[in-house]
Structure formats: C-alpha cells, structure tokens
Amino acid sequence: MPDIFVITEACIDVKDASCVEVCPVDCIHTTADDRVCYIDPAGCIGCNLCLPACPVGAIFTEPTLPQALTHWAPINAEWFDDPASARGRINAQAS
C-alpha cells in the first residue's frame, strides 16, 4: 500500500497547482471555494511526483508529517466526504 500524501498549511492561499499538473492519476483537487489543494487518499498511487512540484513544500507523506502538522491528514481526507467542514477547519487554522 502506498504512503498517503497530505497537503498542509503552507498551501493556504497559494494554490499554485503545480502538483495538480504533475499528478498522473488526477487525485489532487481544489475548487474556487478552497484555500488549499487536497490529495484524495483513496486515489493517490504514491508516485511522489507532487513533492518536488510543490513550490512551498506543503506536501508530506503521512509518516513524515511534522508533529505540528499531523492534524492536516484528517482535514485533507475529510474534504472528499464533507468539503464545507474541511474548509471551515482550514479557515479556523488560518485565522
């Protein structure tokens, strides 16, 4: 099973989308209503192409998430079930 990738706070209001462009399975998503991009944990194949593509270093594998950023893993996954809730949690983080 591949590592789960997580986009973290460095992406807030940046949304460069370089990661979206290099993803071979189109598992990185965002909308105009979002402040970050999200990686679908069910669709990611763990190819690592998004890591060097991110200009702000916002992407980590779940096992390498710094302790202060571990809360981003559930936020990232939540967006695929409840985008409004995930957006609310991110807005609270950025305040």
C-alpha positions as CSV (number, residue, x, y, z in Angstrom):
1,M,0.0,0.0,0.0
2,P,1.5,3.4,-1.0
3,D,2.0,6.2,1.6
4,I,-0.8,8.6,2.0
5,F,0.2,12.1,0.9
6,V,-1.1,15.2,2.7
7,I,-1.2,18.9,1.7
8,T,-0.6,21.2,4.7
9,E,-0.8,24.8,5.8
10,A,2.0,26.2,3.5
11,C,-0.6,25.8,0.7
12,I,-3.1,28.1,2.3
13,D,-4.0,30.9,-0.2
14,V,-1.1,29.8,-2.5
15,K,-2.8,27.0,-4.5
16,D,0.0,27.0,-7.1
17,A,-1.5,23.8,-8.6
18,S,1.9,22.6,-9.9
19,C,1.1,19.4,-8.0
20,V,-2.2,19.1,-9.9
21,E,-0.4,19.3,-13.2
22,V,2.1,16.5,-12.5
23,C,-0.3,14.0,-10.9
24,P,-0.7,11.1,-13.2
25,V,-3.9,9.9,-11.6
26,D,-5.7,13.2,-11.1
27,C,-6.1,12.7,-7.4
28,I,-5.3,16.3,-6.4
29,H,-8.3,18.6,-6.3
30,T,-9.4,22.1,-5.4
31,T,-12.2,24.5,-6.3
32,A,-12.6,28.2,-6.3
33,D,-14.1,28.0,-2.8
34,D,-11.0,26.3,-1.4
35,R,-7.9,27.9,0.1
36,V,-5.7,24.8,-0.5
37,C,-5.4,21.7,-2.7
38,Y,-6.4,18.3,-1.4
39,I,-5.0,14.8,-2.2
40,D,-7.5,12.0,-2.4
41,P,-6.1,9.4,-0.1
42,A,-8.1,6.7,-2.0
43,G,-6.8,7.7,-5.4
44,C,-3.1,8.5,-4.7
45,I,-0.7,5.9,-6.0
46,G,2.3,7.3,-4.1
47,C,4.3,8.2,-7.1
48,N,6.0,11.2,-5.3
49,L,5.7,13.5,-8.3
50,C,3.8,16.1,-6.3
51,L,6.6,16.5,-3.7
52,P,9.1,18.3,-5.8
53,A,6.4,20.1,-7.8
54,C,5.1,22.0,-4.8
55,P,6.9,25.4,-4.6
56,V,6.1,25.9,-0.9
57,G,6.9,22.4,0.5
58,A,3.4,21.9,1.6
59,I,3.2,18.1,0.7
60,F,4.3,15.3,3.0
61,T,3.8,11.6,3.3
62,E,1.7,10.9,6.3
63,P,4.6,9.1,8.1
64,T,6.8,12.1,7.6
65,L,4.4,14.8,8.7
66,P,6.0,17.0,11.4
67,Q,4.2,16.6,14.7
68,A,2.8,20.2,14.5
69,L,1.1,19.3,11.1
70,T,-0.4,15.9,11.8
71,H,-3.9,17.4,12.2
72,W,-3.8,18.1,8.4
73,A,-4.2,14.4,7.5
74,P,-7.8,14.2,8.7
75,I,-8.6,17.6,7.2
76,N,-7.3,16.5,3.9
77,A,-9.3,13.3,3.9
78,E,-12.4,15.0,5.2
79,W,-12.7,17.3,2.1
80,F,-13.6,14.3,0.0
81,D,-16.7,13.5,2.2
82,D,-17.6,16.9,3.6
83,P,-15.9,19.8,1.8
84,A,-17.7,22.5,3.8
85,S,-16.4,21.1,7.1
86,A,-12.9,20.8,5.8
87,R,-13.0,24.4,4.5
88,G,-14.2,25.5,7.9
89,R,-11.4,23.8,9.7
90,I,-8.9,25.4,7.4
91,N,-10.4,28.8,7.8
92,A,-10.1,28.3,11.6
93,Q,-6.4,27.3,11.2
94,A,-5.6,30.4,9.1
95,S,-7.2,32.8,11.5
